[in-house]
Amino acid sequence: MADKKGKKRAQRATSNVFAMFEQSQVQEFKEAFGLMDQDRDGVISVDDLKEVYSSLGRIPKDAELKSMVEEAQGPINFTMLLTLFGDRLNGTDEESHIMNAFKLFDGEAKGTIHRDMLREVLVHQGKPDERLTDQEFNQVLEGAPMDNKGNMDYGAFTRIIKRGKQDDE
């Protein structure tokens, strides 16, 4: 056997992870992978993540970054990254469950929830360690279908969560 030199080789996913996504999504993930792979070695490492976070003005703890990298079953090459994204997307609740959760806050059955109501629930209610920060809340709603009065179309938002943003609009 060849000398391992301390680095694990990336394993190929056995299922066709590329079939889980549309070609445009794969391309977007490829661009994101390129941004995260700071040292251009084809694998996302703790050091790569540290540089990415640093460029965003955030200094996470090494343990936090190590935990992120260890979520993968090996080194994070592009195929592994797609596998992780696929697992996350498939790990979300069914569309009907997400829709029903939003409907709880839509007393008039309009199909919309006002941004302020959603902020109140996600930022200020519940257990303190499960609440979103204002920054996290704003990130969640980035790209959400919102009218000029601050009402979010939660049906369309649910479709974005589950299927990704469609370019036909």
C-alpha positions in Angstrom: 0.0 0.0 0.0 1.1 3.5 -0.6 2.2 5.8 2.2 -0.8 7.8 3.5 1.3 10.9 4.7 -1.4 11.8 7.3 -4.1 12.9 4.8 -7.2 10.9 4.3 -8.3 10.4 0.6 -11.7 11.7 -0.2 -14.1 8.9 -0.9 -16.6 8.9 -3.7 -20.2 8.9 -2.8 -21.8 5.6 -3.9 -25.1 7.1 -5.1 -25.3 9.6 -7.9 -25.5 12.7 -5.8 -25.4 14.9 -8.9 -28.9 13.5 -9.8 -30.3 15.1 -6.7 -29.8 18.6 -8.0 -30.5 20.5 -11.2 -27.5 21.4 -13.4 -27.8 25.1 -12.4 -27.7 24.2 -8.7 -24.6 22.0 -9.2 -22.9 24.9 -10.9 -23.8 27.2 -8.0 -22.4 24.7 -5.5 -19.3 24.4 -7.6 -18.8 28.1 -7.5 -19.4 28.1 -3.7 -16.9 25.2 -3.3 -14.3 27.2 -5.2 -14.8 30.1 -2.8 -14.5 27.9 0.2 -11.4 25.9 -1.0 -9.1 28.7 -0.2 -5.8 26.8 -0.8 -7.2 25.2 -4.0 -6.2 21.7 -3.1 -9.7 20.3 -3.9 -10.6 19.7 -0.3 -12.3 22.0 2.2 -10.3 22.0 5.5 -10.6 23.7 8.9 -8.0 26.3 7.6 -10.1 27.0 4.5 -13.2 27.5 6.6 -11.2 29.8 9.0 -10.2 32.0 6.1 -13.7 32.1 4.7 -15.2 33.1 8.0 -12.4 35.6 8.6 -13.2 37.3 5.2 -16.8 37.6 6.5 -15.6 39.3 9.7 -16.3 36.4 11.9 -13.8 34.5 14.0 -15.2 31.1 15.0 -13.6 28.8 17.5 -11.4 26.0 16.1 -13.7 23.5 17.8 -16.7 24.8 15.9 -14.9 24.6 12.6 -13.6 21.1 13.4 -17.1 20.0 14.2 -18.3 21.3 10.8 -15.6 19.4 8.9 -16.3 16.2 10.9 -19.9 16.2 9.8 -18.6 14.6 6.6 -17.6 11.0 6.5 -14.2 11.9 5.1 -12.4 14.9 3.5 -14.8 17.4 1.9 -14.2 17.3 -1.8 -16.8 18.6 -4.2 -18.8 15.4 -4.3 -18.8 15.1 -0.5 -20.0 18.7 -0.3 -22.9 17.9 -2.6 -23.7 14.9 -0.5 -23.8 17.0 2.6 -26.1 19.5 0.9 -28.3 16.7 -0.3 -28.5 15.2 3.1 -29.4 18.6 4.6 -32.1 19.2 2.0 -33.5 15.7 2.3 -33.3 16.1 6.1 -35.8 19.0 6.1 -39.4 18.4 6.9 -41.9 17.6 4.1 -43.3 20.6 2.3 -46.7 20.0 3.9 -45.2 20.1 7.4 -43.4 23.4 6.7 -46.6 24.9 5.2 -48.7 23.8 8.2 -46.2 25.4 10.6 -46.4 28.7 8.7 -50.2 28.4 8.6 -50.3 28.5 12.4 -49.2 32.2 12.2 -51.6 33.0 9.3 -54.9 33.6 11.2 -56.7 35.1 8.2 -55.5 32.3 5.8 -54.1 34.9 3.3 -51.1 32.7 2.5 -48.7 35.4 3.9 -47.0 36.2 7.2 -45.8 39.6 8.0 -42.1 39.9 8.5 -42.5 41.5 12.0 -44.7 38.6 13.2 -42.1 36.1 12.0 -39.3 38.1 13.6 -41.2 38.1 16.9 -41.5 34.3 16.8 -38.0 33.4 15.6 -36.0 36.1 17.4 -37.9 36.7 20.7 -39.9 33.6 21.6 -38.9 30.1 22.6 -35.8 28.8 24.5 -33.0 31.4 24.5 -30.5 29.0 23.0 -32.9 28.2 20.1 -33.7 31.8 19.1 -32.3 33.4 16.0 -30.1 36.5 16.2 -31.3 39.5 14.1 -28.4 38.7 11.7 -29.5 35.0 11.4 -33.1 36.1 10.9 -32.1 38.4 8.1 -30.1 35.6 6.5 -33.1 33.3 6.6 -35.3 35.8 4.8 -32.7 36.7 2.2 -34.4 36.1 -1.1 -37.8 35.3 0.5 -40.8 36.3 -1.6 -41.8 39.5 0.2 -44.2 42.2 -0.9 -43.6 45.9 -0.4 -45.7 45.8 2.8 -43.4 43.2 4.4 -45.7 40.2 3.9 -43.9 37.0 3.0 -45.6 34.4 0.7 -44.9 31.4 2.8 -46.1 28.9 0.1 -43.5 30.3 -2.3 -40.9 30.4 0.5 -41.5 26.8 1.4 -41.0 25.8 -2.3 -37.7 27.8 -2.2 -36.6 26.0 1.0 -37.4 22.5 -0.5 -36.6 23.0 -4.2 -34.3 26.0 -4.5 -35.0 29.4 -6.1 -36.5 29.1 -9.6 -35.1 31.4 -12.3 -38.4 31.6 -14.3 -39.6 34.7 -12.4 
